[in-house]
């Protein structure tokens, strides 16, 4: 079965997602602002969910059309072949968003889309009432500048939920964003990587999974695994087996995670073990002012505090000065920070070589 897909993502990640989808043998891959479109069969559906590091979720794109009125929304929705996916007993909740469009009430759009799908299925199945007691087919809609896209969510929980983060600490970075930020740096698995504010370990764990070529979705389930009438279990088994065959845990790595909070390190170690990469990471209780490493050409990739809490704001200047002082002691290292702290460069004492707006990614390297 040839299926059209849409993968939503953070702005700026369209190109790497398109590249990884092509490597998965997806067809007709094309990037748009905030999403990547592609096509493929049931095997690609399973493979994209299990193997994509940077995508937010994998959606089946049923159709797109323009709508300026509720009548146009209703007719456009009813015209789509919902019966090819949704059975007479299946559940089909609706959610979505509307931006810069004539139809701005999300609740009203939900109701109209639901009604249109019901009318279509009533006609096809010759029934008047839907129990919705079967597998869930989550309908997603987006309305951008009056263009409606109607989709089915195949992932369920967002793909940033890898399944390994059982223990968390305050203000964790998402796994997909951490993986993307690592990818945007020149770091390679044979280079040193240190996160001096590792928290629950997301940066080191994502780096270790990348180094070991471990697919991020191997430790979780997906909503469309219940769509057995459409996607054979063999698709999921084959995709998992392919991913398993690519793993290499016998690699030499120097990936380190530091934090001053013992509870954070406890969480980080537990999460790394759950991810299966605990042997590739060294965690240690250490303040950033004590950061040292004897070898050159390493990388600092981290998400330091940036003053969301009052007690943090009072200490930010000193903390970022300590980051800068520790960095100056390292030999020919590069540093990448994700932060919204406006005085970061000033307090670190170095001007960033580059600022990239995915939140705010600051890069400092040796001249």
Secondary structure, 3 states (H helix, E strand, C coil): CCEEEEEECCCCCHHHHHHHHHHCCCEEEEEECCEEEEEECHHHHHHHHHHCCCCCCCEEEEEEEECCCHHHHHHHHHCCCHHHCCCCCCECCEEEEEECCCCCCHHHHHHHHHHHHHHHHHHHHCCCCCCCCCCECEEEEEEECCEEEEEEECCCCCCCCCCCCCCCCCCCCCHHHHHHHHHCCCCCCCCCEEECCCCCCHHHHHHHHHHCCCCCCCCCCCHHHHCCCCCCHHHHHHHHHHHHHHCCCCCCCCEEEEECCHHHHHHHHHHHHHHCCHHHEEEEECCHHHCCCCCCCCEEEECCCCCCCHHHHCCHHHHHHHHHHHHHHCCCCEEEEECCCCCHHHHHCCCCCEEECCCCEEEECCC
